[in-house]
Amino acid sequence: MRLLFLLLILLMASCASKQKSFYMLTAEGAAPSAGGAGVGVGPVSLASYLSRRNLVFQESDHRFTLVESHIWAGDLDDNIARVVSVNLGRQLHTGNVRTYPWGDDTGLRYQVAVDIRQFHGSASGDAVLDATWRVYSLPDRAILATRSWNATEPLKHDGYDELVSAESRLLARLAAEIAKGLK
């Protein structure tokens, strides 16, 4: 009985000591500091399987894993909006980019709403992004464009740091695609 109790304590201690790693997506660099056309980014909506703190990994066509000890540092939709807005500002050479929600439309010419349908790592060694976006003119909120885009980005090496880096590169590519419609 004593041995069983000791084993139980050791098992609980090993589970408690498992550290969590927190991840943030990053932009390719800083946005310009001022001027340019005003762009609002957001809202960003996520497919329901992404609306959680854990990084997601696709093991097979129909099986996904939530990585318990590797989690997002904050809300994923906010992180995506921030990264897309900075990358979009770089693409459009404007420092006048805001993320949703913003107080009012003053100074904004466009709003870009983004729907993320897929955003995860895959067993093939890629990061996956499937998104749609809508561009609205402001202040009248008329739809100027609606597009879908999907891509994969190969991981340069194994690991969750590299997965998040590859996902960040995908968001930079998404911003470049959105910018094409705004130039």
C-alpha positions as CSV (number, residue, x, y, z in Angstrom):
1,M,0.0,0.0,0.0
2,R,2.8,2.3,0.9
3,L,4.6,1.6,-2.5
4,L,1.4,2.4,-4.4
5,F,1.0,5.7,-2.5
6,L,4.6,6.6,-3.3
7,L,4.1,5.8,-7.0
8,L,0.9,7.9,-7.1
9,I,2.8,10.9,-5.5
10,L,5.6,10.5,-8.1
11,L,3.2,10.4,-10.9
12,M,1.4,13.5,-9.7
13,A,4.7,15.4,-9.3
14,S,5.8,14.5,-12.8
15,C,2.5,15.8,-14.2
16,A,2.6,19.0,-12.1
17,S,6.2,19.7,-13.2
18,K,5.3,19.7,-16.9
19,Q,5.9,23.3,-18.0
20,K,3.7,25.1,-20.4
21,S,5.2,27.0,-23.3
22,F,3.5,30.2,-24.5
23,Y,3.6,31.4,-28.1
24,M,2.9,34.7,-30.0
25,L,2.7,35.1,-33.7
26,T,5.1,37.8,-35.1
27,A,5.0,40.3,-37.9
28,E,7.8,40.6,-40.4
29,G,8.9,43.9,-38.9
30,A,7.5,47.1,-37.6
31,A,4.8,49.0,-39.5
32,P,5.6,52.5,-40.8
33,S,5.2,55.0,-38.0
34,A,2.8,57.4,-39.5
35,G,0.8,58.6,-42.6
36,G,-0.8,56.7,-45.4
37,A,-4.2,55.4,-46.1
38,G,-6.2,54.4,-43.1
39,V,-7.0,50.7,-42.8
40,G,-8.9,48.9,-40.1
41,V,-8.2,45.1,-39.6
42,G,-10.9,43.0,-38.1
43,P,-12.9,41.5,-36.8
44,V,-11.0,38.2,-37.2
45,S,-13.1,35.1,-36.7
46,L,-11.7,31.7,-36.1
47,A,-13.1,28.2,-37.0
48,S,-14.4,26.7,-33.8
49,Y,-11.6,24.1,-33.6
50,L,-9.2,27.1,-33.2
51,S,-11.1,28.9,-30.5
52,R,-9.0,27.6,-27.7
53,R,-5.6,28.3,-26.1
54,N,-3.8,25.2,-27.4
55,L,-1.8,25.0,-30.6
56,V,-3.4,22.6,-33.0
57,F,-1.7,19.8,-35.0
58,Q,-3.4,17.7,-37.7
59,E,-2.2,14.1,-37.4
60,S,-4.3,12.6,-40.2
61,D,-7.1,13.7,-42.6
62,H,-9.7,13.5,-39.8
63,R,-7.7,13.6,-36.5
64,F,-6.4,16.7,-34.8
65,T,-4.5,17.0,-31.6
66,L,-4.6,19.9,-29.1
67,V,-1.1,20.3,-27.8
68,E,-1.6,20.5,-24.1
69,S,1.7,22.1,-23.0
70,H,2.0,24.5,-25.9
71,I,-0.5,27.3,-25.8
72,W,-1.1,30.7,-27.3
73,A,-0.1,33.7,-25.1
74,G,-3.4,35.5,-25.3
75,D,-6.3,35.3,-27.7
76,L,-5.4,33.9,-31.1
77,D,-7.9,36.1,-33.0
78,D,-6.3,39.2,-31.4
79,N,-2.8,38.0,-32.2
80,I,-3.7,37.3,-35.8
81,A,-5.4,40.8,-36.2
82,R,-2.3,42.5,-34.8
83,V,0.1,40.6,-37.0
84,V,-2.0,41.0,-40.2
85,S,-2.4,44.7,-39.4
86,V,1.4,45.3,-39.0
87,N,2.2,43.3,-42.1
88,L,-0.5,45.1,-44.1
89,G,0.8,48.4,-43.0
90,R,4.3,47.4,-44.3
91,Q,2.8,46.2,-47.6
92,L,0.8,49.4,-48.0
93,H,3.5,51.8,-46.6
94,T,1.0,53.2,-44.0
95,G,1.3,53.6,-40.3
96,N,-2.4,54.4,-40.1
97,V,-3.6,50.9,-39.4
98,R,-5.9,49.9,-36.5
99,T,-7.2,46.6,-35.2
100,Y,-10.8,45.9,-34.4
101,P,-12.6,47.3,-32.4
102,W,-11.7,50.9,-33.0
103,G,-13.5,53.9,-31.6
104,D,-14.7,55.4,-34.9
105,D,-14.0,55.3,-38.6
106,T,-12.4,58.7,-38.7
107,G,-9.3,58.5,-40.9
108,L,-10.0,55.0,-42.1
109,R,-10.5,54.3,-45.8
110,Y,-10.9,50.5,-45.7
111,Q,-11.9,47.8,-43.3
112,V,-10.6,44.2,-43.8
113,A,-12.6,41.5,-42.0
114,V,-10.8,38.1,-41.9
115,D,-12.2,34.6,-41.4
116,I,-9.7,31.9,-40.6
117,R,-11.0,28.4,-41.6
118,Q,-7.8,26.5,-41.0
119,F,-4.6,27.4,-39.1
120,H,-2.5,24.5,-37.8
121,G,0.5,22.3,-38.2
122,S,0.3,19.1,-40.3
123,A,1.9,15.7,-40.2
124,S,3.5,16.5,-43.6
125,G,5.7,19.1,-42.0
126,D,3.8,22.2,-43.0
127,A,1.9,25.0,-41.4
128,V,-1.6,25.4,-43.0
129,L,-3.7,28.5,-43.5
130,D,-7.1,28.8,-45.2
131,A,-8.7,32.2,-45.0
132,T,-11.3,34.4,-46.6
133,W,-11.4,38.2,-46.3
134,R,-13.7,41.0,-47.2
135,V,-12.6,44.6,-47.9
136,Y,-15.1,47.3,-47.1
137,S,-14.8,51.0,-48.1
138,L,-15.4,53.4,-45.3
139,P,-17.5,55.2,-44.2
140,D,-20.2,53.7,-46.4
141,R,-19.3,50.0,-45.7
142,A,-19.7,48.9,-49.3
143,I,-18.0,45.6,-50.1
144,L,-15.1,46.2,-52.5
145,A,-13.7,42.7,-52.6
146,T,-14.2,39.2,-51.2
147,R,-11.4,36.7,-51.6
148,S,-10.3,33.2,-50.4
149,W,-6.8,32.1,-50.1
150,N,-5.0,29.0,-48.8
151,A,-1.4,28.0,-48.6
152,T,1.1,25.9,-46.7
153,E,4.4,26.9,-45.4
154,P,7.1,24.3,-44.9
155,L,8.7,24.0,-41.4
156,K,12.4,24.5,-41.7
157,H,12.9,22.1,-38.8
158,D,10.9,20.3,-36.2
159,G,9.4,21.9,-33.1
160,Y,6.6,24.2,-32.0
161,D,8.7,27.3,-32.2
162,E,9.2,26.6,-35.9
163,L,5.5,25.9,-36.4
164,V,4.6,29.3,-35.0
165,S,7.3,30.9,-37.1
166,A,5.8,29.2,-40.2
167,E,2.3,30.3,-39.2
168,S,3.7,33.9,-38.9
169,R,5.2,33.6,-42.4
170,L,1.8,32.5,-43.7
171,L,0.1,35.6,-42.2
172,A,2.7,37.8,-43.9
173,R,1.8,36.1,-47.2
174,L,-1.9,36.6,-46.4
175,A,-1.3,40.3,-45.8
176,A,0.5,40.6,-49.1
177,E,-2.5,39.0,-50.9
178,I,-4.9,41.4,-49.1
179,A,-2.7,44.4,-50.0
180,K,-2.8,43.5,-53.8
181,G,-6.5,44.2,-53.6
182,L,-6.0,47.6,-51.9
183,K,-3.3,49.0,-54.1
